[in-house]
Amino acid sequence: MLATVIFAAASVVLGVWFAWRRTTRVPCELDLEATQEHFHAHARLEGVQVNEGDEVLVHDAPDHIDIGERRLVRTEATVTQVSLPRRLLVRVLGTTGITELYDVGFEG
């Protein structure tokens, strides 16, 4: 009986630890470019390290930029960081499915 209670309590603690997330709102700089040389959108976050499984939501980003335009936008982002067990699970599952991301072929 005592072992069942201890197992149930440990399961609850591990479940809460696995599901735990921390949310932070940080300053962000968006580097947007749509020129002949480059087509990219980079978000530079200040004061936070983003790891596997974390989520980033950028606020007030422009809907579009015109072709030939480069724009730097200062805004904010919400970063949701996951717990260590969830980060490890994402890392393991991510490395096992990496081969689905690329297709290599040689054509003559």
Secondary structure as GFF3:
##gff-version 3
##sequence-region A 1 108
A	DSSP	alpha_helix	2	19	.	.	.	ID=ss1
A	DSSP	beta_strand	21	34	.	.	.	ID=ss2
A	DSSP	beta_strand	39	45	.	.	.	ID=ss3
A	DSSP	beta_strand	55	58	.	.	.	ID=ss4
A	DSSP	beta_strand	69	82	.	.	.	ID=ss5
A	DSSP	alpha_helix	84	96	.	.	.	ID=ss6
A	DSSP	three_ten_helix	98	101	.	.	.	ID=ss7
###
